[in-house]
Amino acid sequence: MSTFELKVITPDGVMFDGEAESIFARTVMGDVLILPRHINYLTVIENGMVKIKADGAERRAACSDGFLSVADGKVRLAATTFEFADDIELERAERAKKRAEEAMAHAQGEKEMRILEMKLKRALVRISVSKEN
């Protein structure tokens, strides 16, 4: 099967660097699936699940905020956070969800509420990805 070079990076380092058959991600415009020989492309990534197919196996990850680029057959995903399903601590994600929900009940102001909504969404994505594994 045909592949392309994929690199996933975060502020914590390189999370994936190798050949991939496909990558699926949630963007601000909807879901996108990148396959070999995709045209040059740039988009903003939203909180959501990313699926990477490499060596015939698919791995799921929780990803938050960043961008995805395809340039001359090379794909780069730069994200704020990126965790493969088998690295997610479900109990920790559930605690983060509970904290965000409790804080939202007492939020003061639109800015604080938006921050808490983002934290809640990130926790929900991590929980979902972890449970699908």
C-alpha positions as CSV (number, residue, x, y, z in Angstrom):
1,M,0.0,0.0,0.0
2,S,1.1,3.5,-0.7
3,T,2.2,5.7,2.2
4,F,3.3,9.3,3.0
5,E,5.6,10.8,5.5
6,L,3.8,11.9,8.7
7,K,5.1,13.8,11.6
8,V,2.9,14.8,14.7
9,I,4.4,17.3,17.0
10,T,3.4,19.1,20.2
11,P,5.1,21.4,22.6
12,D,6.1,18.2,24.5
13,G,7.9,16.7,21.5
14,V,7.4,14.4,18.5
15,M,4.5,12.1,19.0
16,F,4.7,10.2,15.7
17,D,7.3,10.3,13.0
18,G,7.1,7.7,10.2
19,E,5.2,6.4,7.2
20,A,1.4,6.4,7.3
21,E,-1.3,5.1,5.0
22,S,-3.9,7.7,6.2
23,I,-4.7,10.2,8.8
24,F,-8.2,11.3,9.8
25,A,-8.7,14.5,11.9
26,R,-11.4,16.9,13.0
27,T,-10.9,20.4,11.5
28,V,-12.8,23.6,12.0
29,M,-14.5,23.0,8.7
30,G,-15.4,19.3,9.4
31,D,-13.6,16.0,9.3
32,V,-10.8,15.3,6.8
33,L,-9.1,12.2,5.6
34,I,-5.6,12.5,4.2
35,L,-4.4,9.7,1.9
36,P,-1.2,9.4,-0.2
37,R,-0.8,11.9,-3.1
38,H,-3.2,14.4,-1.4
39,I,-3.0,17.9,-2.8
40,N,-1.1,20.6,-0.8
41,Y,-3.5,21.6,2.0
42,L,-3.5,23.6,5.3
43,T,-6.3,23.6,7.9
44,V,-6.9,24.3,11.6
45,I,-7.4,21.3,13.9
46,E,-10.2,21.3,16.5
47,N,-10.4,19.2,19.7
48,G,-11.3,15.7,18.5
49,M,-10.2,12.2,17.6
50,V,-7.3,11.6,15.2
51,K,-6.9,8.2,13.6
52,I,-3.5,7.3,12.1
53,K,-3.3,4.1,9.9
54,A,0.3,2.8,9.6
55,D,1.6,-0.7,8.9
56,G,-2.0,-1.8,8.4
57,A,-3.0,-0.9,12.0
58,E,-5.1,2.0,13.1
59,R,-4.3,4.0,16.2
60,R,-6.6,6.6,17.8
61,A,-5.5,9.7,19.6
62,A,-7.1,12.6,21.4
63,C,-5.9,15.8,19.8
64,S,-6.5,19.5,20.7
65,D,-6.0,22.6,18.7
66,G,-3.4,23.0,16.1
67,F,-3.0,22.7,12.4
68,L,-2.5,20.1,9.7
69,S,-0.5,20.7,6.6
70,V,0.2,18.7,3.4
71,A,3.1,20.0,1.4
72,D,4.7,18.0,-1.4
73,G,3.5,14.7,-0.1
74,K,4.6,15.3,3.5
75,V,2.0,15.7,6.2
76,R,2.6,17.6,9.5
77,L,0.2,17.8,12.4
78,A,1.1,20.4,15.1
79,A,-1.1,20.3,18.1
80,T,-1.4,21.7,21.6
81,T,-1.9,18.2,22.9
82,F,-1.9,14.7,21.4
83,E,-2.3,11.5,23.3
84,F,-2.7,8.0,21.8
85,A,-5.6,6.1,23.4
86,D,-3.3,3.6,25.2
87,D,-1.5,6.5,26.9
88,I,-4.7,8.1,28.3
89,E,-5.4,7.7,32.0
90,L,-9.2,7.3,32.0
91,E,-9.6,8.1,35.7
92,R,-7.6,11.3,35.3
93,A,-9.7,12.4,32.3
94,E,-12.9,11.7,34.3
95,R,-11.6,13.8,37.2
96,A,-10.8,16.6,34.7
97,K,-14.4,16.4,33.4
98,K,-15.9,16.5,36.9
99,R,-13.7,19.5,37.8
100,A,-14.7,21.4,34.7
101,E,-18.4,20.7,35.2
102,E,-18.3,21.8,38.8
103,A,-16.4,25.0,38.0
104,M,-18.9,25.8,35.2
105,A,-21.6,25.9,37.8
106,H,-19.8,28.8,39.5
107,A,-18.2,30.5,36.4
108,Q,-18.2,34.3,36.4
109,G,-18.1,35.9,33.0
110,E,-18.0,34.7,29.4
111,K,-14.2,34.3,29.2
112,E,-14.1,32.0,32.2
113,M,-17.0,30.0,30.8
114,R,-15.3,29.6,27.4
115,I,-12.1,28.3,29.1
116,L,-14.1,25.8,31.2
117,E,-16.0,24.6,28.1
118,M,-12.7,24.0,26.3
119,K,-11.4,22.0,29.3
120,L,-14.6,20.0,29.4
121,K,-14.5,19.3,25.7
122,R,-10.9,18.1,25.9
123,A,-11.7,15.8,28.8
124,L,-14.7,14.4,26.9
125,V,-12.6,13.7,23.9
126,R,-9.9,12.0,26.0
127,I,-12.6,9.8,27.6
128,S,-14.2,8.9,24.3
129,V,-10.9,8.0,22.7
130,S,-9.8,6.0,25.7
131,K,-13.1,4.0,25.8
132,E,-12.9,3.2,22.0
133,N,-9.5,1.6,22.3
